[in-house]
Amino acid sequence: MIFNIDKETLPREDIEALQLRRLQDLCSRVYANVPFYRKRFDESGIKPGDIKSLADLKNLPFTEKQDLRNYYPFGLFAVPRDNIVRLHASSGTTGKAVVVGYTARDLHNWAELAGRSLSAAGVNQTDIVHVAYGYGLFTGGLGAHGGAERIGATVVPASGGATRRQAYLLRDFGATALCCTPSYALHLWEAGQEVGIDFRDLPLRTGVFGAEPWTEEMRQDIEQKMGINALNIYGLSEVMGPGVAMECLESKCGMHLWEDHFLPEIIDPVTGEQLPEGEVGELVITTLTKEGIPLIRYRTRDLTSLDYTPCRCGRTHVRLTRIRGRSDDMLIIRGVNVFPQQIEALLMENQNLSPNYQIIVDRVNNLDTLEVQVEMNETLFADEIRKLQSLESSIQKSIKEFLGVTTKVRLMEPHSIQRSEGKAKRIIDKRPTEER
């Protein structure tokens, strides 16, 4: 079902014409109201009036997360603080928190786009939507909540935590859609198993999962265990929150990015140069309609590509291919580039392993080391030691052949790796910070 058929099926020429008008307006607004952008424009020798076509986007300066931290808390706001009706913020675990502000119109647009996204997943006003993203300063919970209410669905604002209780609520309330991280969905499934709840027997039919990269293999695992359609949603707090882009149920092949509100580019993460359609690089987003904290050429650090080919769902907005990882999550081990999602895909090929794993990076005798800790399933755990050692060796060989890097693999007892109520922590890097 298409939520807003007029906007979601705009012809390409109409999308681009709208984007240009909104980009020109955006440049004028930030130049007049945000000293940070006025200085960046002047340093680049650019005036708002210089933007004559979408091709001129490449001449505008980038914005990075550190810029938002440097101007903490409200230094990048483009409207008076009195016009801000809600604040959200990142956790700030790696530095100062990133603060974003929303005007009333921003919240209206967010609910609209989150509603489009849930509709693309097949959710409608007859559904009961269980939201297990965190509420509070994190954008996930309230973003999904607003979208579900916008389409008229019944919302269960469960938030994170109390996982076993949430399994009971999913059963007792008869939720038909679940919104959370993919790793937490599997955690909920485990909690259900422990109390005798088989998710395949529940009315649940759709999962809208995001906030962390996940592989196609994990999708298949979730769908088989829970008996649902598992779909990918994309968003980030700095740009809006969940609902920037969404997979459609009809194709499950890339996430439609709502181009009437966001202008995407793919760049080389090293040089910053724009890449052609179809090439994998870093996603850069310009917010075309945000009032509170509009961003020009925001570097998301997410690695993906753009697909403009027609989609059978009828939506005309470009699709993001599955997020391959983050440029700042890439590990360099003895000169080899390694992404967690590559290791996850290899692990998920073995049915004796669970999707719960961690990658431990350390430095021994001036050499980087990589250890993969992955949980066994209950059946494998009961096997004799010799078989387990053989499997460890087999996995090590697969990683070496596929990625070209030597690893140590440790099979862990079921449920021994700590679960997360939000984004799964996949990498533990023990190397000295200045040497990474």
PLY file of the C-alpha trace (Angstrom):
ply
format ascii 1.0
element vertex 436
property float x
property float y
property float z
element edge 435
property int vertex1
property int vertex2
end_header
0.00 0.00 0.00
1.31 3.46 -0.94
0.65 6.00 1.82
0.98 9.20 -0.25
0.60 8.16 -3.87
1.04 11.66 -5.31
4.39 12.25 -3.57
5.73 8.70 -3.70
5.16 8.22 -7.44
6.40 11.58 -8.73
8.12 11.36 -12.14
11.90 11.72 -11.98
11.87 15.16 -13.65
9.35 16.44 -11.08
11.41 15.06 -8.19
14.53 16.82 -9.46
12.73 20.09 -10.10
11.34 20.03 -6.54
14.76 19.16 -5.13
16.38 22.10 -6.90
13.81 24.60 -5.62
14.17 23.28 -2.10
17.98 23.18 -2.28
18.06 26.83 -3.37
15.73 27.78 -0.53
17.81 25.74 1.94
21.04 27.49 0.96
19.42 30.89 1.40
18.03 29.93 4.82
21.25 28.56 6.28
23.37 31.40 4.87
21.06 33.93 6.52
20.48 32.12 9.82
23.42 29.80 10.65
26.80 31.52 11.15
28.59 28.16 10.71
27.26 27.78 7.16
27.73 31.44 6.28
31.41 31.07 7.18
31.75 27.78 5.25
30.08 29.26 2.18
32.30 32.35 2.30
35.44 30.22 2.72
34.41 28.21 -0.37
33.63 31.36 -2.36
29.96 30.35 -2.75
26.80 32.41 -2.43
23.28 30.92 -2.30
22.55 32.47 -5.69
25.31 30.36 -7.26
23.16 27.21 -7.00
21.62 27.00 -10.49
21.29 23.23 -10.86
21.56 20.03 -8.82
25.02 19.56 -10.33
26.14 22.56 -8.24
25.60 20.51 -5.08
29.17 19.21 -5.35
30.48 22.75 -4.80
28.87 23.06 -1.37
30.81 22.23 1.81
30.36 18.97 3.71
28.95 18.80 7.23
30.29 16.18 9.66
29.19 14.86 13.03
32.09 16.65 14.70
30.65 19.95 13.48
27.48 19.28 15.47
29.58 18.43 18.52
31.72 21.53 18.12
28.59 23.71 18.14
26.92 21.86 21.03
24.15 22.26 21.97
22.23 24.70 19.73
24.88 26.35 17.55
23.65 24.88 14.24
19.95 25.63 14.77
18.46 27.72 11.97
15.44 29.04 13.89
15.05 30.77 17.26
15.05 28.35 20.19
11.44 29.36 20.93
10.41 27.72 17.63
11.90 24.36 18.69
9.23 22.08 20.13
11.34 18.95 20.73
14.98 18.05 21.33
16.66 14.71 20.71
20.30 13.81 21.28
22.76 11.00 20.71
24.28 9.16 23.65
27.55 11.05 23.42
29.57 7.93 24.29
32.38 8.92 21.90
32.33 12.64 22.64
29.84 15.44 23.20
26.27 14.51 22.44
24.85 15.48 19.05
21.73 17.57 19.68
18.96 17.96 17.10
15.93 20.22 17.33
12.54 19.92 15.64
9.96 22.55 14.81
6.28 21.63 14.69
6.56 21.29 10.91
9.61 19.05 11.27
7.63 16.70 13.50
4.73 16.72 11.04
7.08 15.79 8.19
8.77 13.11 10.30
5.45 11.46 11.09
4.53 11.64 7.39
7.77 9.96 6.29
7.67 7.35 9.04
4.08 6.67 8.00
5.17 6.23 4.39
7.85 3.84 5.59
5.56 1.66 7.69
3.04 1.60 4.86
5.78 0.36 2.51
6.22 -2.53 4.95
2.53 -3.39 4.60
1.43 -1.81 7.89
-1.98 -0.08 7.93
-4.60 1.26 10.33
-5.77 -2.24 11.28
-2.37 -3.21 12.71
-1.06 -3.30 16.25
2.53 -1.99 16.17
4.85 -3.04 19.01
7.66 -0.45 19.22
10.72 -1.83 21.01
13.13 0.88 19.96
14.31 3.01 22.86
12.25 6.07 23.74
13.63 9.23 25.30
16.47 11.18 23.67
17.07 8.40 21.12
14.96 9.06 18.01
14.01 5.44 17.32
11.03 4.93 19.63
9.21 8.21 19.11
9.96 8.16 15.37
8.36 4.76 14.78
5.59 5.70 17.24
4.71 8.87 15.33
4.62 7.03 12.00
2.33 4.32 13.34
-0.07 6.87 14.80
0.03 8.85 11.54
-1.37 5.88 9.61
-3.92 5.16 12.33
-2.44 1.95 13.72
-2.59 0.94 17.38
0.78 1.55 19.07
2.33 -0.41 21.93
5.14 1.87 23.22
7.18 -0.94 24.81
10.63 0.73 24.45
13.69 -1.39 25.27
14.31 -3.69 28.22
12.14 -6.17 30.16
12.59 -8.53 27.23
10.74 -11.51 28.63
7.79 -9.30 29.54
7.80 -7.93 25.99
7.53 -11.47 24.63
4.39 -11.93 26.72
3.01 -8.58 25.52
3.57 -9.55 21.89
1.52 -12.65 22.52
-1.16 -11.13 24.76
-1.78 -7.94 22.75
-1.64 -9.73 19.42
0.85 -7.35 17.81
1.03 -7.70 14.03
4.10 -5.50 13.46
7.34 -5.20 15.42
9.76 -2.24 15.28
13.22 -2.68 16.83
16.83 -3.46 15.97
17.37 -6.80 14.20
19.60 -8.05 17.01
16.90 -7.23 19.58
14.31 -9.07 17.50
16.40 -12.23 17.89
16.77 -11.47 21.59
12.95 -11.29 21.84
12.71 -14.62 19.99
15.13 -16.20 22.48
13.08 -14.85 25.40
9.96 -16.31 23.82
11.63 -19.70 23.46
12.55 -19.65 27.14
8.92 -19.15 28.21
7.32 -21.42 25.62
6.16 -18.76 23.14
6.57 -19.70 19.48
6.52 -16.47 17.47
5.37 -18.39 14.41
2.07 -19.06 16.21
1.44 -15.34 16.88
-0.42 -12.84 14.65
2.92 -11.08 14.11
3.61 -10.82 10.38
5.93 -7.85 9.81
9.20 -6.68 11.32
10.59 -3.19 10.64
14.22 -3.38 11.69
16.95 -0.76 11.66
19.45 1.31 13.67
22.28 -1.16 12.96
23.67 -2.82 9.82
22.51 -6.40 9.26
23.02 -8.95 6.55
20.70 -10.77 4.19
21.62 -13.95 6.06
20.35 -12.46 9.33
17.12 -11.47 7.57
16.57 -15.07 6.52
17.33 -16.29 10.03
14.81 -13.86 11.59
12.12 -14.70 9.04
12.53 -18.43 9.56
12.53 -18.25 13.36
9.73 -15.69 13.75
7.59 -16.48 10.70
7.46 -12.85 9.53
8.56 -10.56 6.73
11.68 -8.74 7.96
12.21 -5.34 6.33
14.96 -2.77 6.53
14.35 0.83 7.65
16.99 3.55 7.59
17.41 6.76 9.48
19.80 8.69 11.64
19.19 11.23 14.35
21.15 14.02 12.72
19.08 13.85 9.53
15.67 13.07 11.08
15.38 9.65 12.72
13.81 6.43 11.43
11.96 6.87 8.15
14.58 8.48 5.93
14.41 5.37 3.73
12.48 2.10 3.78
12.30 -1.22 1.95
9.02 -2.07 0.29
7.29 -5.38 0.90
6.90 -5.99 -2.82
10.62 -6.05 -3.62
12.73 -6.26 -0.45
15.52 -4.97 -2.65
16.82 -1.64 -1.42
15.27 1.11 0.67
13.32 3.92 -1.00
14.82 7.22 0.16
12.19 9.97 0.29
13.74 12.34 -2.23
11.22 15.13 -1.82
12.79 15.71 1.62
16.36 14.40 1.24
18.93 14.83 -1.52
21.38 11.88 -1.56
24.88 11.52 -2.99
27.47 8.75 -2.93
31.06 9.89 -2.48
34.48 8.31 -2.23
35.01 8.33 1.58
38.70 9.21 1.12
38.65 11.85 -1.63
35.13 13.21 -1.14
34.48 13.05 -4.89
31.01 12.07 -6.10
30.73 8.52 -7.45
28.56 7.36 -10.38
25.23 5.60 -9.91
25.64 2.02 -8.73
29.09 2.41 -7.18
29.47 1.73 -3.46
30.67 4.61 -1.34
29.69 6.84 1.56
26.14 8.16 1.68
25.86 11.95 1.96
22.46 13.53 2.65
21.24 17.10 2.32
18.03 17.80 4.26
15.76 19.78 1.95
12.86 20.61 4.28
14.16 20.56 7.87
13.67 23.82 9.69
15.21 23.24 13.13
18.65 22.00 12.15
18.98 21.71 8.36
22.16 20.02 7.15
24.02 20.45 3.88
25.94 17.46 2.51
25.97 15.57 5.81
28.47 12.71 5.78
26.64 9.73 7.26
29.68 7.37 7.11
27.29 4.63 5.93
28.49 2.66 2.91
25.90 1.93 0.24
24.98 2.71 -3.38
22.03 4.31 -5.20
19.67 2.35 -7.45
17.45 4.40 -9.77
15.96 1.44 -11.67
12.13 1.20 -11.56
10.67 -0.71 -8.61
7.69 -3.00 -9.05
5.95 -1.38 -6.06
5.37 1.74 -8.19
7.38 4.13 -6.02
9.75 6.30 -8.03
12.11 7.39 -5.26
15.69 6.13 -5.47
16.64 3.05 -3.48
19.59 2.68 -1.13
21.13 -0.77 -1.42
21.68 -2.63 1.83
24.09 -0.75 4.10
27.45 -2.54 3.82
28.81 -1.09 7.03
30.26 2.21 8.14
33.47 3.72 6.89
34.42 4.39 10.53
33.62 0.75 11.50
36.12 -0.62 9.02
38.96 -2.47 10.71
42.40 -2.49 9.15
44.10 -5.71 10.22
47.66 -6.05 8.92
46.76 -4.01 5.88
43.49 -5.83 5.15
40.15 -3.94 5.29
37.57 -5.90 7.30
33.91 -5.04 7.95
31.86 -6.80 10.65
29.08 -7.53 8.15
31.48 -9.61 6.06
32.25 -11.83 9.03
28.57 -12.00 9.98
27.64 -13.26 6.52
30.21 -16.07 6.78
29.05 -17.06 10.27
25.38 -17.13 9.27
26.11 -19.72 6.59
26.51 -22.30 9.38
23.22 -23.42 10.93
25.04 -24.59 14.06
25.90 -21.01 14.99
23.71 -18.26 16.42
23.69 -14.65 15.12
25.28 -13.51 18.38
28.96 -12.74 17.93
31.67 -10.27 18.83
34.93 -9.33 17.14
37.85 -8.75 19.50
40.74 -6.72 18.10
44.02 -6.50 19.99
47.72 -5.87 19.41
50.29 -8.50 20.43
54.04 -8.01 19.81
53.24 -5.01 17.58
50.93 -7.09 15.37
47.14 -6.70 15.16
45.14 -9.77 16.12
41.53 -10.63 15.35
39.39 -13.00 17.38
35.81 -13.90 16.52
33.65 -15.11 19.38
30.39 -16.69 18.25
27.73 -18.60 20.16
26.85 -22.19 19.30
23.29 -23.43 19.22
22.18 -25.88 21.92
22.67 -28.96 19.73
26.24 -28.14 18.80
27.06 -27.24 22.40
26.36 -30.84 23.37
28.85 -32.21 20.81
32.25 -33.57 21.74
35.26 -31.27 21.94
36.93 -32.73 18.85
33.99 -31.73 16.64
33.93 -28.22 18.08
37.63 -27.76 17.44
37.15 -28.95 13.89
34.38 -26.39 13.34
36.52 -23.58 14.76
39.27 -24.48 12.32
36.79 -24.61 9.45
35.45 -21.11 10.22
38.97 -19.73 10.54
39.79 -21.16 7.13
36.65 -19.64 5.56
37.45 -16.17 6.92
41.04 -16.46 5.73
39.96 -17.52 2.23
37.22 -14.91 1.90
38.80 -11.89 3.60
42.49 -12.71 3.46
43.01 -12.17 7.18
44.00 -14.67 9.85
41.63 -14.95 12.80
41.16 -16.97 15.92
37.63 -18.35 16.29
36.17 -19.24 19.68
32.88 -21.07 19.94
30.98 -19.77 22.96
28.26 -21.33 25.08
24.67 -20.38 24.19
23.60 -17.05 25.76
27.15 -16.24 26.91
27.57 -13.07 24.81
25.84 -10.09 26.40
22.65 -9.03 24.66
21.88 -5.41 23.87
18.53 -3.67 24.20
19.55 -1.26 21.45
22.34 -1.46 18.91
24.40 -4.62 19.18
28.04 -4.05 20.14
29.93 -6.13 17.59
33.49 -4.80 17.90
35.68 -4.63 21.00
38.90 -2.91 20.04
41.57 -3.26 22.72
44.34 -1.59 20.75
45.75 1.67 22.10
43.59 4.46 20.67
46.50 6.37 19.16
47.66 3.28 17.23
44.40 2.40 15.46
0 1
1 2
2 3
3 4
4 5
5 6
6 7
7 8
8 9
9 10
10 11
11 12
12 13
13 14
14 15
15 16
16 17
17 18
18 19
19 20
20 21
21 22
22 23
23 24
24 25
25 26
26 27
27 28
28 29
29 30
30 31
31 32
32 33
33 34
34 35
35 36
36 37
37 38
38 39
39 40
40 41
41 42
42 43
43 44
44 45
45 46
46 47
47 48
48 49
49 50
50 51
51 52
52 53
53 54
54 55
55 56
56 57
57 58
58 59
59 60
60 61
61 62
62 63
63 64
64 65
65 66
66 67
67 68
68 69
69 70
70 71
71 72
72 73
73 74
74 75
75 76
76 77
77 78
78 79
79 80
80 81
81 82
82 83
83 84
84 85
85 86
86 87
87 88
88 89
89 90
90 91
91 92
92 93
93 94
94 95
95 96
96 97
97 98
98 99
99 100
100 101
101 102
102 103
103 104
104 105
105 106
106 107
107 108
108 109
109 110
110 111
111 112
112 113
113 114
114 115
115 116
116 117
117 118
118 119
119 120
120 121
121 122
122 123
123 124
124 125
125 126
126 127
127 128
128 129
129 130
130 131
131 132
132 133
133 134
134 135
135 136
136 137
137 138
138 139
139 140
140 141
141 142
142 143
143 144
144 145
145 146
146 147
147 148
148 149
149 150
150 151
151 152
152 153
153 154
154 155
155 156
156 157
157 158
158 159
159 160
160 161
161 162
162 163
163 164
164 165
165 166
166 167
167 168
168 169
169 170
170 171
171 172
172 173
173 174
174 175
175 176
176 177
177 178
178 179
179 180
180 181
181 182
182 183
183 184
184 185
185 186
186 187
187 188
188 189
189 190
190 191
191 192
192 193
193 194
194 195
195 196
196 197
197 198
198 199
199 200
200 201
201 202
202 203
203 204
204 205
205 206
206 207
207 208
208 209
209 210
210 211
211 212
212 213
213 214
214 215
215 216
216 217
217 218
218 219
219 220
220 221
221 222
222 223
223 224
224 225
225 226
226 227
227 228
228 229
229 230
230 231
231 232
232 233
233 234
234 235
235 236
236 237
237 238
238 239
239 240
240 241
241 242
242 243
243 244
244 245
245 246
246 247
247 248
248 249
249 250
250 251
251 252
252 253
253 254
254 255
255 256
256 257
257 258
258 259
259 260
260 261
261 262
262 263
263 264
264 265
265 266
266 267
267 268
268 269
269 270
270 271
271 272
272 273
273 274
274 275
275 276
276 277
277 278
278 279
279 280
280 281
281 282
282 283
283 284
284 285
285 286
286 287
287 288
288 289
289 290
290 291
291 292
292 293
293 294
294 295
295 296
296 297
297 298
298 299
299 300
300 301
301 302
302 303
303 304
304 305
305 306
306 307
307 308
308 309
309 310
310 311
311 312
312 313
313 314
314 315
315 316
316 317
317 318
318 319
319 320
320 321
321 322
322 323
323 324
324 325
325 326
326 327
327 328
328 329
329 330
330 331
331 332
332 333
333 334
334 335
335 336
336 337
337 338
338 339
339 340
340 341
341 342
342 343
343 344
344 345
345 346
346 347
347 348
348 349
349 350
350 351
351 352
352 353
353 354
354 355
355 356
356 357
357 358
358 359
359 360
360 361
361 362
362 363
363 364
364 365
365 366
366 367
367 368
368 369
369 370
370 371
371 372
372 373
373 374
374 375
375 376
376 377
377 378
378 379
379 380
380 381
381 382
382 383
383 384
384 385
385 386
386 387
387 388
388 389
389 390
390 391
391 392
392 393
393 394
394 395
395 396
396 397
397 398
398 399
399 400
400 401
401 402
402 403
403 404
404 405
405 406
406 407
407 408
408 409
409 410
410 411
411 412
412 413
413 414
414 415
415 416
416 417
417 418
418 419
419 420
420 421
421 422
422 423
423 424
424 425
425 426
426 427
427 428
428 429
429 430
430 431
431 432
432 433
433 434
434 435
